[in-house]
Amino acid sequence: MTYCVAVKLNAGMVFLSDSRTNAGLDQISTFRKMIVYEKPGDRFMCLLSAGNLSVSQSVREILQVEQLEDVDGGEPITIWNARSMFDAARVLGAAVRHVYERDGDSLQRAGVEFNVSMIFGGQIQGEGMRLFQVYSAGNFIEATSETPFFQVGESKYGKPVLDRVITPETPLDEAAKCVLVSMDSTLKSNLSVGLPLDLVVYEANQLQSDKITCIDHENPYFRMLHNTWGQKLREVFDSIEHPTWDGSHTDVPLLSTGPHCQPLRKITNAREKLI
């Protein structure tokens, strides 16, 4: 399995992926899930992938040569000449469908599900940043101000911190810290996600990035974050009062006496049982 997350902010974008794949307890390998397509000064795009590894690798290769017909009769559209991120996402969707048409039937006959989920985002000169989540059918949805991040793979463990922290106004460095905490929570709870990690931080309107790094077990910042997050969570947990059943020692008893919150309860005594 895997975990990938991408965030779209007013200040830029953050992309993060792990690199573990597994096909059983004794078939664990490392494969990179992130690839950056960059033409400095013209376009910056980042692709994250989860699902069947053979499918996602095929899509990544085909994407670099996949073409769509231009409805205006111009030259075919590729990710390298697309005039908008929407058109680039259409090319990615076409690449997914291309792989399905080529391999879908044979995979089905072998009992293998055609399963791929992708996050694709970036910026092309002349328009703002855009972020998409692409599904196995090649269709996609776009991030909005109400939903500024996408996750694929083992998303449930890392989602709570994103929900509490990320808004479009979140600064880039704070968002990078947040997605790393999200990844650390996932690593802690799920063995199918693992290091090394790939991280990209993209500043709005730069059309290139020099903040691209690979994070392994020896990375000092990630080790500090892992230790500090665990310690601070424990401190916050310990600072919360234990539940109390009456109001003798606290203003917030656990036991509710209100008429609108009563448990369903059936009580019998020994006499009733004998009758």
Secondary structure in CASP SS format (residue, H / E / C, confidence):
PFRMAT SS
TARGET T0000
AUTHOR 0000-0000-0000
METHOD secondary structure of the structure
MODEL  1
M C 1.00
T C 1.00
Y E 1.00
C E 1.00
V E 1.00
A E 1.00
V E 1.00
K E 1.00
L C 1.00
N C 1.00
A C 1.00
G E 1.00
M E 1.00
V E 1.00
F E 1.00
L E 1.00
S E 1.00
D C 1.00
S C 1.00
R E 1.00
T E 1.00
N E 1.00
A C 1.00
G C 1.00
L C 1.00
D C 1.00
Q C 1.00
I E 1.00
S E 1.00
T E 1.00
F C 1.00
R C 1.00
K C 1.00
M E 1.00
I E 1.00
V E 1.00
Y E 1.00
E E 1.00
K E 1.00
P C 1.00
G C 1.00
D C 1.00
R E 1.00
F E 1.00
M E 1.00
C E 1.00
L E 1.00
L E 1.00
S E 1.00
A E 1.00
G E 1.00
N C 1.00
L H 1.00
S H 1.00
V H 1.00
S H 1.00
Q H 1.00
S H 1.00
V H 1.00
R H 1.00
E H 1.00
I H 1.00
L H 1.00
Q C 1.00
V C 1.00
E C 1.00
Q C 1.00
L E 1.00
E C 1.00
D C 1.00
V C 1.00
D C 1.00
G C 1.00
G C 1.00
E C 1.00
P C 1.00
I E 1.00
T C 1.00
I C 1.00
W C 1.00
N C 1.00
A C 1.00
R C 1.00
S C 1.00
M H 1.00
F H 1.00
D H 1.00
A H 1.00
A H 1.00
R H 1.00
V H 1.00
L H 1.00
G H 1.00
A H 1.00
A H 1.00
V H 1.00
R H 1.00
H H 1.00
V H 1.00
Y H 1.00
E H 1.00
R H 1.00
D H 1.00
G H 1.00
D H 1.00
S H 1.00
L H 1.00
Q H 1.00
R H 1.00
A C 1.00
G C 1.00
V C 1.00
E C 1.00
F C 1.00
N C 1.00
V E 1.00
S E 1.00
M E 1.00
I E 1.00
F E 1.00
G E 1.00
G E 1.00
Q E 1.00
I E 1.00
Q C 1.00
G C 1.00
E C 1.00
G C 1.00
M C 1.00
R E 1.00
L E 1.00
F E 1.00
Q E 1.00
V E 1.00
Y C 1.00
S C 1.00
A C 1.00
G C 1.00
N C 1.00
F E 1.00
I E 1.00
E E 1.00
A C 1.00
T C 1.00
S C 1.00
E C 1.00
T C 1.00
P C 1.00
F E 1.00
F E 1.00
Q E 1.00
V E 1.00
G E 1.00
E C 1.00
S C 1.00
K C 1.00
Y C 1.00
G C 1.00
K H 1.00
P H 1.00
V H 1.00
L H 1.00
D H 1.00
R H 1.00
V H 1.00
I C 1.00
T C 1.00
P C 1.00
E C 1.00
T C 1.00
P C 1.00
L H 1.00
D H 1.00
E H 1.00
A H 1.00
A H 1.00
K H 1.00
C H 1.00
V H 1.00
L H 1.00
V H 1.00
S H 1.00
M H 1.00
D H 1.00
S H 1.00
T H 1.00
L H 1.00
K H 1.00
S H 1.00
N C 1.00
L C 1.00
S C 1.00
V C 1.00
G C 1.00
L C 1.00
P C 1.00
L E 1.00
D E 1.00
L E 1.00
V E 1.00
V E 1.00
Y E 1.00
E E 1.00
A C 1.00
N C 1.00
Q C 1.00
L C 1.00
Q C 1.00
S C 1.00
D C 1.00
K E 1.00
I E 1.00
T E 1.00
C E 1.00
I E 1.00
D C 1.00
H C 1.00
E C 1.00
N C 1.00
P H 1.00
Y H 1.00
F H 1.00
R H 1.00
M H 1.00
L H 1.00
H H 1.00
N H 1.00
T H 1.00
W H 1.00
G H 1.00
Q H 1.00
K H 1.00
L H 1.00
R H 1.00
E H 1.00
V H 1.00
F H 1.00
D H 1.00
S H 1.00
I C 1.00
E C 1.00
H C 1.00
P C 1.00
T C 1.00
W C 1.00
D C 1.00
G C 1.00
S C 1.00
H C 1.00
T C 1.00
D C 1.00
V C 1.00
P C 1.00
L C 1.00
L C 1.00
S C 1.00
T C 1.00
G C 1.00
P C 1.00
H C 1.00
C C 1.00
Q C 1.00
P C 1.00
L C 1.00
R C 1.00
K C 1.00
I C 1.00
T C 1.00
N C 1.00
A H 1.00
R H 1.00
E H 1.00
K H 1.00
L H 1.00
I C 1.00
END
